[in-house]
Amino acid sequence: MPLHGFKCENGHRVEEIFSLREDVPLAVKCPECGTKAERRFQVPRPIGVNTPDLESVNARLFSKKERLDGREIRTEKQLRAREAELGIRVMSASEQHESQQWQQQDIQDIGRAGREGGYEGALSHVDDTEIMGVTGWGTSRLRKWQEATENAVAHTPNGTPSHG
């Protein structure tokens, strides 16, 4: 959705979203002071919502009741406020693409680990990937930690490390 910029006589900047089907007005009401905010002539920029349709953004971020009550996203500021309210962040198209590629690669890696080591191999791969993701370790550091843990377990009287 294109985001258009406006500026009121008191200097407040206003950004509004208009679908490609809508005519963009030359002025809007400033939400800060209520004065007329005139359109700044600029190339509109997208707000980063991965949809060609503002209605679908609102449908994803508001319940039907909220939409009937007039709640909707019209500005980037409103989008960020709604994300904060819901504790989410709408991913950009490039972020979604990158995430999908990562997920596809992970599925292939789990499948390979499963073919090579069976169920235990697949579980080990998932555990290793999660540990490396949380700690930021690489494979070498992870293997050193696993070796040290195995040695510690092997040298305890009942085969489990002590916790104190």
Phi and psi in radians as a Rosetta constraint file:
Dihedral C 1 N 2 CA 2 C 2 CIRCULARHARMONIC -1.295 0.35
Dihedral N 2 CA 2 C 2 N 3 CIRCULARHARMONIC 2.412 0.35
Dihedral C 2 N 3 CA 3 C 3 CIRCULARHARMONIC -1.867 0.35
Dihedral N 3 CA 3 C 3 N 4 CIRCULARHARMONIC 2.161 0.35
Dihedral C 3 N 4 CA 4 C 4 CIRCULARHARMONIC -1.906 0.35
Dihedral N 4 CA 4 C 4 N 5 CIRCULARHARMONIC 2.506 0.35
Dihedral C 4 N 5 CA 5 C 5 CIRCULARHARMONIC -1.783 0.35
Dihedral N 5 CA 5 C 5 N 6 CIRCULARHARMONIC 2.456 0.35
Dihedral C 5 N 6 CA 6 C 6 CIRCULARHARMONIC -2.317 0.35
Dihedral N 6 CA 6 C 6 N 7 CIRCULARHARMONIC 2.758 0.35
Dihedral C 6 N 7 CA 7 C 7 CIRCULARHARMONIC -2.479 0.35
Dihedral N 7 CA 7 C 7 N 8 CIRCULARHARMONIC 2.287 0.35
Dihedral C 7 N 8 CA 8 C 8 CIRCULARHARMONIC -1.530 0.35
Dihedral N 8 CA 8 C 8 N 9 CIRCULARHARMONIC 3.005 0.35
Dihedral C 8 N 9 CA 9 C 9 CIRCULARHARMONIC -1.189 0.35
Dihedral N 9 CA 9 C 9 N 10 CIRCULARHARMONIC -0.293 0.35
Dihedral C 9 N 10 CA 10 C 10 CIRCULARHARMONIC -1.613 0.35
Dihedral N 10 CA 10 C 10 N 11 CIRCULARHARMONIC 0.071 0.35
Dihedral C 10 N 11 CA 11 C 11 CIRCULARHARMONIC 1.580 0.35
Dihedral N 11 CA 11 C 11 N 12 CIRCULARHARMONIC 0.035 0.35
Dihedral C 11 N 12 CA 12 C 12 CIRCULARHARMONIC -1.287 0.35
Dihedral N 12 CA 12 C 12 N 13 CIRCULARHARMONIC 2.386 0.35
Dihedral C 12 N 13 CA 13 C 13 CIRCULARHARMONIC -1.625 0.35
Dihedral N 13 CA 13 C 13 N 14 CIRCULARHARMONIC 2.382 0.35
Dihedral C 13 N 14 CA 14 C 14 CIRCULARHARMONIC -2.221 0.35
Dihedral N 14 CA 14 C 14 N 15 CIRCULARHARMONIC 2.322 0.35
Dihedral C 14 N 15 CA 15 C 15 CIRCULARHARMONIC -2.075 0.35
Dihedral N 15 CA 15 C 15 N 16 CIRCULARHARMONIC 2.304 0.35
Dihedral C 15 N 16 CA 16 C 16 CIRCULARHARMONIC -2.248 0.35
Dihedral N 16 CA 16 C 16 N 17 CIRCULARHARMONIC 2.532 0.35
Dihedral C 16 N 17 CA 17 C 17 CIRCULARHARMONIC -1.743 0.35
Dihedral N 17 CA 17 C 17 N 18 CIRCULARHARMONIC 2.344 0.35
Dihedral C 17 N 18 CA 18 C 18 CIRCULARHARMONIC -2.310 0.35
Dihedral N 18 CA 18 C 18 N 19 CIRCULARHARMONIC 2.342 0.35
Dihedral C 18 N 19 CA 19 C 19 CIRCULARHARMONIC -1.189 0.35
Dihedral N 19 CA 19 C 19 N 20 CIRCULARHARMONIC 2.833 0.35
Dihedral C 19 N 20 CA 20 C 20 CIRCULARHARMONIC -1.121 0.35
Dihedral N 20 CA 20 C 20 N 21 CIRCULARHARMONIC -0.346 0.35
Dihedral C 20 N 21 CA 21 C 21 CIRCULARHARMONIC -1.448 0.35
Dihedral N 21 CA 21 C 21 N 22 CIRCULARHARMONIC -0.265 0.35
Dihedral C 21 N 22 CA 22 C 22 CIRCULARHARMONIC -1.587 0.35
Dihedral N 22 CA 22 C 22 N 23 CIRCULARHARMONIC 2.578 0.35
Dihedral C 22 N 23 CA 23 C 23 CIRCULARHARMONIC -1.411 0.35
Dihedral N 23 CA 23 C 23 N 24 CIRCULARHARMONIC 2.316 0.35
Dihedral C 23 N 24 CA 24 C 24 CIRCULARHARMONIC -1.488 0.35
Dihedral N 24 CA 24 C 24 N 25 CIRCULARHARMONIC 2.146 0.35
Dihedral C 24 N 25 CA 25 C 25 CIRCULARHARMONIC -1.253 0.35
Dihedral N 25 CA 25 C 25 N 26 CIRCULARHARMONIC 2.800 0.35
Dihedral C 25 N 26 CA 26 C 26 CIRCULARHARMONIC -1.367 0.35
Dihedral N 26 CA 26 C 26 N 27 CIRCULARHARMONIC -0.324 0.35
Dihedral C 26 N 27 CA 27 C 27 CIRCULARHARMONIC -2.653 0.35
Dihedral N 27 CA 27 C 27 N 28 CIRCULARHARMONIC 2.655 0.35
Dihedral C 27 N 28 CA 28 C 28 CIRCULARHARMONIC -2.341 0.35
Dihedral N 28 CA 28 C 28 N 29 CIRCULARHARMONIC 2.942 0.35
Dihedral C 28 N 29 CA 29 C 29 CIRCULARHARMONIC -1.437 0.35
Dihedral N 29 CA 29 C 29 N 30 CIRCULARHARMONIC 2.294 0.35
Dihedral C 29 N 30 CA 30 C 30 CIRCULARHARMONIC -1.251 0.35
Dihedral N 30 CA 30 C 30 N 31 CIRCULARHARMONIC 2.169 0.35
Dihedral C 30 N 31 CA 31 C 31 CIRCULARHARMONIC -1.237 0.35
Dihedral N 31 CA 31 C 31 N 32 CIRCULARHARMONIC -0.298 0.35
Dihedral C 31 N 32 CA 32 C 32 CIRCULARHARMONIC -1.405 0.35
Dihedral N 32 CA 32 C 32 N 33 CIRCULARHARMONIC -0.828 0.35
Dihedral C 32 N 33 CA 33 C 33 CIRCULARHARMONIC -2.188 0.35
Dihedral N 33 CA 33 C 33 N 34 CIRCULARHARMONIC -0.122 0.35
Dihedral C 33 N 34 CA 34 C 34 CIRCULARHARMONIC 1.461 0.35
Dihedral N 34 CA 34 C 34 N 35 CIRCULARHARMONIC -0.016 0.35
Dihedral C 34 N 35 CA 35 C 35 CIRCULARHARMONIC -1.441 0.35
Dihedral N 35 CA 35 C 35 N 36 CIRCULARHARMONIC 3.011 0.35
Dihedral C 35 N 36 CA 36 C 36 CIRCULARHARMONIC -1.290 0.35
Dihedral N 36 CA 36 C 36 N 37 CIRCULARHARMONIC 2.252 0.35
Dihedral C 36 N 37 CA 37 C 37 CIRCULARHARMONIC -1.898 0.35
Dihedral N 37 CA 37 C 37 N 38 CIRCULARHARMONIC 2.075 0.35
Dihedral C 37 N 38 CA 38 C 38 CIRCULARHARMONIC -1.546 0.35
Dihedral N 38 CA 38 C 38 N 39 CIRCULARHARMONIC 2.575 0.35
Dihedral C 38 N 39 CA 39 C 39 CIRCULARHARMONIC -1.193 0.35
Dihedral N 39 CA 39 C 39 N 40 CIRCULARHARMONIC 2.328 0.35
Dihedral C 39 N 40 CA 40 C 40 CIRCULARHARMONIC -1.566 0.35
Dihedral N 40 CA 40 C 40 N 41 CIRCULARHARMONIC 2.259 0.35
Dihedral C 40 N 41 CA 41 C 41 CIRCULARHARMONIC -1.377 0.35
Dihedral N 41 CA 41 C 41 N 42 CIRCULARHARMONIC 1.948 0.35
Dihedral C 41 N 42 CA 42 C 42 CIRCULARHARMONIC -2.638 0.35
Dihedral N 42 CA 42 C 42 N 43 CIRCULARHARMONIC 2.909 0.35
Dihedral C 42 N 43 CA 43 C 43 CIRCULARHARMONIC -1.344 0.35
Dihedral N 43 CA 43 C 43 N 44 CIRCULARHARMONIC 2.131 0.35
Dihedral C 43 N 44 CA 44 C 44 CIRCULARHARMONIC -1.076 0.35
Dihedral N 44 CA 44 C 44 N 45 CIRCULARHARMONIC 2.540 0.35
Dihedral C 44 N 45 CA 45 C 45 CIRCULARHARMONIC -2.017 0.35
Dihedral N 45 CA 45 C 45 N 46 CIRCULARHARMONIC 2.595 0.35
Dihedral C 45 N 46 CA 46 C 46 CIRCULARHARMONIC -1.259 0.35
Dihedral N 46 CA 46 C 46 N 47 CIRCULARHARMONIC 2.647 0.35
Dihedral C 46 N 47 CA 47 C 47 CIRCULARHARMONIC -1.486 0.35
Dihedral N 47 CA 47 C 47 N 48 CIRCULARHARMONIC -0.132 0.35
Dihedral C 47 N 48 CA 48 C 48 CIRCULARHARMONIC 1.666 0.35
Dihedral N 48 CA 48 C 48 N 49 CIRCULARHARMONIC 0.068 0.35
Dihedral C 48 N 49 CA 49 C 49 CIRCULARHARMONIC -1.382 0.35
Dihedral N 49 CA 49 C 49 N 50 CIRCULARHARMONIC 2.259 0.35
Dihedral C 49 N 50 CA 50 C 50 CIRCULARHARMONIC -1.445 0.35
Dihedral N 50 CA 50 C 50 N 51 CIRCULARHARMONIC 1.200 0.35
Dihedral C 50 N 51 CA 51 C 51 CIRCULARHARMONIC -2.822 0.35
Dihedral N 51 CA 51 C 51 N 52 CIRCULARHARMONIC 2.522 0.35
Dihedral C 51 N 52 CA 52 C 52 CIRCULARHARMONIC -1.444 0.35
Dihedral N 52 CA 52 C 52 N 53 CIRCULARHARMONIC 0.009 0.35
Dihedral C 52 N 53 CA 53 C 53 CIRCULARHARMONIC -2.359 0.35
Dihedral N 53 CA 53 C 53 N 54 CIRCULARHARMONIC 1.969 0.35
Dihedral C 53 N 54 CA 54 C 54 CIRCULARHARMONIC -1.045 0.35
Dihedral N 54 CA 54 C 54 N 55 CIRCULARHARMONIC -0.576 0.35
Dihedral C 54 N 55 CA 55 C 55 CIRCULARHARMONIC -1.065 0.35
Dihedral N 55 CA 55 C 55 N 56 CIRCULARHARMONIC -0.647 0.35
Dihedral C 55 N 56 CA 56 C 56 CIRCULARHARMONIC -1.228 0.35
Dihedral N 56 CA 56 C 56 N 57 CIRCULARHARMONIC -0.553 0.35
Dihedral C 56 N 57 CA 57 C 57 CIRCULARHARMONIC -1.105 0.35
Dihedral N 57 CA 57 C 57 N 58 CIRCULARHARMONIC -0.838 0.35
Dihedral C 57 N 58 CA 58 C 58 CIRCULARHARMONIC -1.112 0.35
Dihedral N 58 CA 58 C 58 N 59 CIRCULARHARMONIC -0.648 0.35
Dihedral C 58 N 59 CA 59 C 59 CIRCULARHARMONIC -1.145 0.35
Dihedral N 59 CA 59 C 59 N 60 CIRCULARHARMONIC -0.584 0.35
Dihedral C 59 N 60 CA 60 C 60 CIRCULARHARMONIC -1.353 0.35
Dihedral N 60 CA 60 C 60 N 61 CIRCULARHARMONIC -0.536 0.35
Dihedral C 60 N 61 CA 61 C 61 CIRCULARHARMONIC -1.727 0.35
Dihedral N 61 CA 61 C 61 N 62 CIRCULARHARMONIC -0.221 0.35
Dihedral C 61 N 62 CA 62 C 62 CIRCULARHARMONIC -2.294 0.35
Dihedral N 62 CA 62 C 62 N 63 CIRCULARHARMONIC 2.557 0.35
Dihedral C 62 N 63 CA 63 C 63 CIRCULARHARMONIC -1.241 0.35
Dihedral N 63 CA 63 C 63 N 64 CIRCULARHARMONIC 2.915 0.35
Dihedral C 63 N 64 CA 64 C 64 CIRCULARHARMONIC -1.052 0.35
Dihedral N 64 CA 64 C 64 N 65 CIRCULARHARMONIC -0.719 0.35
Dihedral C 64 N 65 CA 65 C 65 CIRCULARHARMONIC -1.097 0.35
Dihedral N 65 CA 65 C 65 N 66 CIRCULARHARMONIC -0.755 0.35
Dihedral C 65 N 66 CA 66 C 66 CIRCULARHARMONIC -1.087 0.35
Dihedral N 66 CA 66 C 66 N 67 CIRCULARHARMONIC -0.696 0.35
Dihedral C 66 N 67 CA 67 C 67 CIRCULARHARMONIC -1.179 0.35
Dihedral N 67 CA 67 C 67 N 68 CIRCULARHARMONIC -0.670 0.35
Dihedral C 67 N 68 CA 68 C 68 CIRCULARHARMONIC -1.154 0.35
Dihedral N 68 CA 68 C 68 N 69 CIRCULARHARMONIC -0.508 0.35
Dihedral C 68 N 69 CA 69 C 69 CIRCULARHARMONIC -1.410 0.35
Dihedral N 69 CA 69 C 69 N 70 CIRCULARHARMONIC 0.043 0.35
Dihedral C 69 N 70 CA 70 C 70 CIRCULARHARMONIC 1.670 0.35
Dihedral N 70 CA 70 C 70 N 71 CIRCULARHARMONIC 0.078 0.35
Dihedral C 70 N 71 CA 71 C 71 CIRCULARHARMONIC -1.303 0.35
Dihedral N 71 CA 71 C 71 N 72 CIRCULARHARMONIC 2.290 0.35
Dihedral C 71 N 72 CA 72 C 72 CIRCULARHARMONIC -2.825 0.35
Dihedral N 72 CA 72 C 72 N 73 CIRCULARHARMONIC 2.788 0.35
Dihedral C 72 N 73 CA 73 C 73 CIRCULARHARMONIC -1.631 0.35
Dihedral N 73 CA 73 C 73 N 74 CIRCULARHARMONIC 2.189 0.35
Dihedral C 73 N 74 CA 74 C 74 CIRCULARHARMONIC -2.194 0.35
Dihedral N 74 CA 74 C 74 N 75 CIRCULARHARMONIC -0.360 0.35
Dihedral C 74 N 75 CA 75 C 75 CIRCULARHARMONIC -2.282 0.35
Dihedral N 75 CA 75 C 75 N 76 CIRCULARHARMONIC 2.826 0.35
Dihedral C 75 N 76 CA 76 C 76 CIRCULARHARMONIC -1.106 0.35
Dihedral N 76 CA 76 C 76 N 77 CIRCULARHARMONIC -0.651 0.35
Dihedral C 76 N 77 CA 77 C 77 CIRCULARHARMONIC -1.070 0.35
Dihedral N 77 CA 77 C 77 N 78 CIRCULARHARMONIC -0.736 0.35
Dihedral C 77 N 78 CA 78 C 78 CIRCULARHARMONIC -1.129 0.35
Dihedral N 78 CA 78 C 78 N 79 CIRCULARHARMONIC -0.675 0.35
Dihedral C 78 N 79 CA 79 C 79 CIRCULARHARMONIC -1.076 0.35
Dihedral N 79 CA 79 C 79 N 80 CIRCULARHARMONIC -0.830 0.35
Dihedral C 79 N 80 CA 80 C 80 CIRCULARHARMONIC -1.117 0.35
Dihedral N 80 CA 80 C 80 N 81 CIRCULARHARMONIC -0.664 0.35
Dihedral C 80 N 81 CA 81 C 81 CIRCULARHARMONIC -1.138 0.35
Dihedral N 81 CA 81 C 81 N 82 CIRCULARHARMONIC -0.722 0.35
Dihedral C 81 N 82 CA 82 C 82 CIRCULARHARMONIC -1.178 0.35
Dihedral N 82 CA 82 C 82 N 83 CIRCULARHARMONIC -0.675 0.35
Dihedral C 82 N 83 CA 83 C 83 CIRCULARHARMONIC -1.045 0.35
Dihedral N 83 CA 83 C 83 N 84 CIRCULARHARMONIC -0.782 0.35
Dihedral C 83 N 84 CA 84 C 84 CIRCULARHARMONIC -1.119 0.35
Dihedral N 84 CA 84 C 84 N 85 CIRCULARHARMONIC -0.716 0.35
Dihedral C 84 N 85 CA 85 C 85 CIRCULARHARMONIC -1.068 0.35
Dihedral N 85 CA 85 C 85 N 86 CIRCULARHARMONIC -0.703 0.35
Dihedral C 85 N 86 CA 86 C 86 CIRCULARHARMONIC -1.546 0.35
Dihedral N 86 CA 86 C 86 N 87 CIRCULARHARMONIC -0.199 0.35
Dihedral C 86 N 87 CA 87 C 87 CIRCULARHARMONIC 1.247 0.35
Dihedral N 87 CA 87 C 87 N 88 CIRCULARHARMONIC 0.603 0.35
Dihedral C 87 N 88 CA 88 C 88 CIRCULARHARMONIC -2.265 0.35
Dihedral N 88 CA 88 C 88 N 89 CIRCULARHARMONIC 3.046 0.35
Dihedral C 88 N 89 CA 89 C 89 CIRCULARHARMONIC -2.476 0.35
Dihedral N 89 CA 89 C 89 N 90 CIRCULARHARMONIC 2.176 0.35
Dihedral C 89 N 90 CA 90 C 90 CIRCULARHARMONIC -1.262 0.35
Dihedral N 90 CA 90 C 90 N 91 CIRCULARHARMONIC 2.166 0.35
Dihedral C 90 N 91 CA 91 C 91 CIRCULARHARMONIC -1.398 0.35
Dihedral N 91 CA 91 C 91 N 92 CIRCULARHARMONIC 2.537 0.35
Dihedral C 91 N 92 CA 92 C 92 CIRCULARHARMONIC -1.277 0.35
Dihedral N 92 CA 92 C 92 N 93 CIRCULARHARMONIC 2.923 0.35
Dihedral C 92 N 93 CA 93 C 93 CIRCULARHARMONIC -1.037 0.35
Dihedral N 93 CA 93 C 93 N 94 CIRCULARHARMONIC -0.724 0.35
Dihedral C 93 N 94 CA 94 C 94 CIRCULARHARMONIC -1.190 0.35
Dihedral N 94 CA 94 C 94 N 95 CIRCULARHARMONIC -0.639 0.35
Dihedral C 94 N 95 CA 95 C 95 CIRCULARHARMONIC -1.162 0.35
Dihedral N 95 CA 95 C 95 N 96 CIRCULARHARMONIC -0.690 0.35
Dihedral C 95 N 96 CA 96 C 96 CIRCULARHARMONIC -1.115 0.35
Dihedral N 96 CA 96 C 96 N 97 CIRCULARHARMONIC -0.744 0.35
Dihedral C 96 N 97 CA 97 C 97 CIRCULARHARMONIC -1.084 0.35
Dihedral N 97 CA 97 C 97 N 98 CIRCULARHARMONIC -0.797 0.35
Dihedral C 97 N 98 CA 98 C 98 CIRCULARHARMONIC -1.087 0.35
Dihedral N 98 CA 98 C 98 N 99 CIRCULARHARMONIC -0.724 0.35
Dihedral C 98 N 99 CA 99 C 99 CIRCULARHARMONIC -1.123 0.35
Dihedral N 99 CA 99 C 99 N 100 CIRCULARHARMONIC -0.737 0.35
Dihedral C 99 N 100 CA 100 C 100 CIRCULARHARMONIC -1.118 0.35
Dihedral N 100 CA 100 C 100 N 101 CIRCULARHARMONIC -0.704 0.35
Dihedral C 100 N 101 CA 101 C 101 CIRCULARHARMONIC -1.109 0.35
Dihedral N 101 CA 101 C 101 N 102 CIRCULARHARMONIC -0.760 0.35
Dihedral C 101 N 102 CA 102 C 102 CIRCULARHARMONIC -1.074 0.35
Dihedral N 102 CA 102 C 102 N 103 CIRCULARHARMONIC -0.755 0.35
Dihedral C 102 N 103 CA 103 C 103 CIRCULARHARMONIC -1.121 0.35
Dihedral N 103 CA 103 C 103 N 104 CIRCULARHARMONIC -0.730 0.35
Dihedral C 103 N 104 CA 104 C 104 CIRCULARHARMONIC -1.099 0.35
Dihedral N 104 CA 104 C 104 N 105 CIRCULARHARMONIC -0.736 0.35
Dihedral C 104 N 105 CA 105 C 105 CIRCULARHARMONIC -1.116 0.35
Dihedral N 105 CA 105 C 105 N 106 CIRCULARHARMONIC -0.729 0.35
Dihedral C 105 N 106 CA 106 C 106 CIRCULARHARMONIC -1.110 0.35
Dihedral N 106 CA 106 C 106 N 107 CIRCULARHARMONIC -0.719 0.35
Dihedral C 106 N 107 CA 107 C 107 CIRCULARHARMONIC -1.084 0.35
Dihedral N 107 CA 107 C 107 N 108 CIRCULARHARMONIC -0.744 0.35
Dihedral C 107 N 108 CA 108 C 108 CIRCULARHARMONIC -1.106 0.35
Dihedral N 108 CA 108 C 108 N 109 CIRCULARHARMONIC -0.741 0.35
Dihedral C 108 N 109 CA 109 C 109 CIRCULARHARMONIC -1.126 0.35
Dihedral N 109 CA 109 C 109 N 110 CIRCULARHARMONIC -0.719 0.35
Dihedral C 109 N 110 CA 110 C 110 CIRCULARHARMONIC -1.128 0.35
Dihedral N 110 CA 110 C 110 N 111 CIRCULARHARMONIC -0.743 0.35
Dihedral C 110 N 111 CA 111 C 111 CIRCULARHARMONIC -1.066 0.35
Dihedral N 111 CA 111 C 111 N 112 CIRCULARHARMONIC -0.761 0.35
Dihedral C 111 N 112 CA 112 C 112 CIRCULARHARMONIC -1.093 0.35
Dihedral N 112 CA 112 C 112 N 113 CIRCULARHARMONIC -0.797 0.35
Dihedral C 112 N 113 CA 113 C 113 CIRCULARHARMONIC -1.083 0.35
Dihedral N 113 CA 113 C 113 N 114 CIRCULARHARMONIC -0.655 0.35
Dihedral C 113 N 114 CA 114 C 114 CIRCULARHARMONIC -1.167 0.35
Dihedral N 114 CA 114 C 114 N 115 CIRCULARHARMONIC -0.691 0.35
Dihedral C 114 N 115 CA 115 C 115 CIRCULARHARMONIC -1.177 0.35
Dihedral N 115 CA 115 C 115 N 116 CIRCULARHARMONIC -0.637 0.35
Dihedral C 115 N 116 CA 116 C 116 CIRCULARHARMONIC -1.422 0.35
Dihedral N 116 CA 116 C 116 N 117 CIRCULARHARMONIC -0.612 0.35
Dihedral C 116 N 117 CA 117 C 117 CIRCULARHARMONIC -2.230 0.35
Dihedral N 117 CA 117 C 117 N 118 CIRCULARHARMONIC 0.215 0.35
Dihedral C 117 N 118 CA 118 C 118 CIRCULARHARMONIC 1.182 0.35
Dihedral N 118 CA 118 C 118 N 119 CIRCULARHARMONIC -2.795 0.35
Dihedral C 118 N 119 CA 119 C 119 CIRCULARHARMONIC -1.024 0.35
Dihedral N 119 CA 119 C 119 N 120 CIRCULARHARMONIC -0.748 0.35
Dihedral C 119 N 120 CA 120 C 120 CIRCULARHARMONIC -1.099 0.35
Dihedral N 120 CA 120 C 120 N 121 CIRCULARHARMONIC -0.670 0.35
Dihedral C 120 N 121 CA 121 C 121 CIRCULARHARMONIC -1.109 0.35
Dihedral N 121 CA 121 C 121 N 122 CIRCULARHARMONIC -0.742 0.35
Dihedral C 121 N 122 CA 122 C 122 CIRCULARHARMONIC -1.134 0.35
Dihedral N 122 CA 122 C 122 N 123 CIRCULARHARMONIC -0.764 0.35
Dihedral C 122 N 123 CA 123 C 123 CIRCULARHARMONIC -1.088 0.35
Dihedral N 123 CA 123 C 123 N 124 CIRCULARHARMONIC -0.730 0.35
Dihedral C 123 N 124 CA 124 C 124 CIRCULARHARMONIC -1.085 0.35
Dihedral N 124 CA 124 C 124 N 125 CIRCULARHARMONIC -0.720 0.35
Dihedral C 124 N 125 CA 125 C 125 CIRCULARHARMONIC -1.085 0.35
Dihedral N 125 CA 125 C 125 N 126 CIRCULARHARMONIC -0.786 0.35
Dihedral C 125 N 126 CA 126 C 126 CIRCULARHARMONIC -1.089 0.35
Dihedral N 126 CA 126 C 126 N 127 CIRCULARHARMONIC -0.787 0.35
Dihedral C 126 N 127 CA 127 C 127 CIRCULARHARMONIC -1.051 0.35
Dihedral N 127 CA 127 C 127 N 128 CIRCULARHARMONIC -0.838 0.35
Dihedral C 127 N 128 CA 128 C 128 CIRCULARHARMONIC -1.046 0.35
Dihedral N 128 CA 128 C 128 N 129 CIRCULARHARMONIC -0.787 0.35
Dihedral C 128 N 129 CA 129 C 129 CIRCULARHARMONIC -1.076 0.35
Dihedral N 129 CA 129 C 129 N 130 CIRCULARHARMONIC -0.731 0.35
Dihedral C 129 N 130 CA 130 C 130 CIRCULARHARMONIC -1.170 0.35
Dihedral N 130 CA 130 C 130 N 131 CIRCULARHARMONIC -0.765 0.35
Dihedral C 130 N 131 CA 131 C 131 CIRCULARHARMONIC -1.077 0.35
Dihedral N 131 CA 131 C 131 N 132 CIRCULARHARMONIC -0.787 0.35
Dihedral C 131 N 132 CA 132 C 132 CIRCULARHARMONIC -1.132 0.35
Dihedral N 132 CA 132 C 132 N 133 CIRCULARHARMONIC -0.633 0.35
Dihedral C 132 N 133 CA 133 C 133 CIRCULARHARMONIC -1.162 0.35
Dihedral N 133 CA 133 C 133 N 134 CIRCULARHARMONIC -0.691 0.35
Dihedral C 133 N 134 CA 134 C 134 CIRCULARHARMONIC -1.308 0.35
Dihedral N 134 CA 134 C 134 N 135 CIRCULARHARMONIC -0.734 0.35
Dihedral C 134 N 135 CA 135 C 135 CIRCULARHARMONIC -1.543 0.35
Dihedral N 135 CA 135 C 135 N 136 CIRCULARHARMONIC -0.411 0.35
Dihedral C 135 N 136 CA 136 C 136 CIRCULARHARMONIC 1.440 0.35
Dihedral N 136 CA 136 C 136 N 137 CIRCULARHARMONIC 0.136 0.35
Dihedral C 136 N 137 CA 137 C 137 CIRCULARHARMONIC -1.283 0.35
Dihedral N 137 CA 137 C 137 N 138 CIRCULARHARMONIC 2.685 0.35
Dihedral C 137 N 138 CA 138 C 138 CIRCULARHARMONIC -1.586 0.35
Dihedral N 138 CA 138 C 138 N 139 CIRCULARHARMONIC 3.123 0.35
Dihedral C 138 N 139 CA 139 C 139 CIRCULARHARMONIC -1.057 0.35
Dihedral N 139 CA 139 C 139 N 140 CIRCULARHARMONIC -0.739 0.35
Dihedral C 139 N 140 CA 140 C 140 CIRCULARHARMONIC -1.060 0.35
Dihedral N 140 CA 140 C 140 N 141 CIRCULARHARMONIC -0.827 0.35
Dihedral C 140 N 141 CA 141 C 141 CIRCULARHARMONIC -1.123 0.35
Dihedral N 141 CA 141 C 141 N 142 CIRCULARHARMONIC -0.692 0.35
Dihedral C 141 N 142 CA 142 C 142 CIRCULARHARMONIC -1.087 0.35
Dihedral N 142 CA 142 C 142 N 143 CIRCULARHARMONIC -0.794 0.35
Dihedral C 142 N 143 CA 143 C 143 CIRCULARHARMONIC -1.096 0.35
Dihedral N 143 CA 143 C 143 N 144 CIRCULARHARMONIC -0.697 0.35
Dihedral C 143 N 144 CA 144 C 144 CIRCULARHARMONIC -1.091 0.35
Dihedral N 144 CA 144 C 144 N 145 CIRCULARHARMONIC -0.746 0.35
Dihedral C 144 N 145 CA 145 C 145 CIRCULARHARMONIC -1.130 0.35
Dihedral N 145 CA 145 C 145 N 146 CIRCULARHARMONIC -0.755 0.35
Dihedral C 145 N 146 CA 146 C 146 CIRCULARHARMONIC -1.101 0.35
Dihedral N 146 CA 146 C 146 N 147 CIRCULARHARMONIC -0.717 0.35
Dihedral C 146 N 147 CA 147 C 147 CIRCULARHARMONIC -1.112 0.35
Dihedral N 147 CA 147 C 147 N 148 CIRCULARHARMONIC -0.774 0.35
Dihedral C 147 N 148 CA 148 C 148 CIRCULARHARMONIC -1.110 0.35
Dihedral N 148 CA 148 C 148 N 149 CIRCULARHARMONIC -0.682 0.35
Dihedral C 148 N 149 CA 149 C 149 CIRCULARHARMONIC -1.158 0.35
Dihedral N 149 CA 149 C 149 N 150 CIRCULARHARMONIC -0.769 0.35
Dihedral C 149 N 150 CA 150 C 150 CIRCULARHARMONIC -1.087 0.35
Dihedral N 150 CA 150 C 150 N 151 CIRCULARHARMONIC -0.704 0.35
Dihedral C 150 N 151 CA 151 C 151 CIRCULARHARMONIC -1.124 0.35
Dihedral N 151 CA 151 C 151 N 152 CIRCULARHARMONIC -0.722 0.35
Dihedral C 151 N 152 CA 152 C 152 CIRCULARHARMONIC -1.109 0.35
Dihedral N 152 CA 152 C 152 N 153 CIRCULARHARMONIC -0.732 0.35
Dihedral C 152 N 153 CA 153 C 153 CIRCULARHARMONIC -1.150 0.35
Dihedral N 153 CA 153 C 153 N 154 CIRCULARHARMONIC -0.708 0.35
Dihedral C 153 N 154 CA 154 C 154 CIRCULARHARMONIC -1.154 0.35
Dihedral N 154 CA 154 C 154 N 155 CIRCULARHARMONIC -0.423 0.35
Dihedral C 154 N 155 CA 155 C 155 CIRCULARHARMONIC -1.792 0.35
Dihedral N 155 CA 155 C 155 N 156 CIRCULARHARMONIC 0.307 0.35
Dihedral C 155 N 156 CA 156 C 156 CIRCULARHARMONIC -1.822 0.35
Dihedral N 156 CA 156 C 156 N 157 CIRCULARHARMONIC 2.643 0.35
Dihedral C 156 N 157 CA 157 C 157 CIRCULARHARMONIC -1.034 0.35
Dihedral N 157 CA 157 C 157 N 158 CIRCULARHARMONIC -0.735 0.35
Dihedral C 157 N 158 CA 158 C 158 CIRCULARHARMONIC -1.837 0.35
Dihedral N 158 CA 158 C 158 N 159 CIRCULARHARMONIC 0.156 0.35
Dihedral C 158 N 159 CA 159 C 159 CIRCULARHARMONIC 1.492 0.35
Dihedral N 159 CA 159 C 159 N 160 CIRCULARHARMONIC 0.147 0.35
Dihedral C 159 N 160 CA 160 C 160 CIRCULARHARMONIC -2.207 0.35
Dihedral N 160 CA 160 C 160 N 161 CIRCULARHARMONIC 2.484 0.35
Dihedral C 160 N 161 CA 161 C 161 CIRCULARHARMONIC -1.174 0.35
Dihedral N 161 CA 161 C 161 N 162 CIRCULARHARMONIC 2.594 0.35
Dihedral C 161 N 162 CA 162 C 162 CIRCULARHARMONIC -1.370 0.35
Dihedral N 162 CA 162 C 162 N 163 CIRCULARHARMONIC 2.705 0.35
Dihedral C 162 N 163 CA 163 C 163 CIRCULARHARMONIC -1.996 0.35
Dihedral N 163 CA 163 C 163 N 164 CIRCULARHARMONIC 0.652 0.35
